Amino acid sequence: MDNCINPKKNKFNIQGLTRLNEDSCYKNLRNKTISRTGKYNTRNFKNCDCLAPEVKELSLQHPSVFFRDGYGWSSNNGCNIDNDSKLRNAKNLTNERCINQLMTRPYSTTPYMGRGEGNVIIENKLLPGESTVQNRPCNNLSGIYIDRFIPQIPCIKREIQNTKNIIPEDTDNNWVRGGQPSRQIIRNKDYLKNCGYKYNGKFWKR
């Protein structure tokens, strides 16, 4: 019996990379995914057109979106530098930071003479007006005194200015501002009891 093999002339691959990470399709997908991060960081989102009209139109449609087409007002690559220079250096400015001598009125402190002829006599009556205030010596109450004095009732007259109701020292000569100390009151009470005094509800007596 013939046990020999019939060798083929195909390529004999041994010790090859057979893991899934080494698959050619997987490698291509992984390389594309990794390269997208670098492309995102290095991508230029600026419009290279002069004045960026499309970006400007998008910004005008959304008030909270701002755009910039270069440094200052020169636009991309300085394409708008000529217009910027014309606006900055032209002599068509309304305020050139100079002193403007305004035309003053030829006649000072005179009435308005825009239409017709002025009448000084009538204007002097109209501008200040006529005073309608009548002082007392010239009105119908002159020489009359109206007595509207009303005396106070006895209880108010007696109590309202009584210093005993206002000043504590006038009410009690022993009055202490802030109150007497409680310890001293207890000591006085014990002392009076030891001396034979009795308290009748108002004061101490023997």
Summary of the structure (lengths in Angstrom):
residues: 206
radius of gyration: 55.0
end to end distance: 153.5
largest distance: 165.7
contacts: 259
relative contact order: 0.03
helix: 38%
strand: 2%
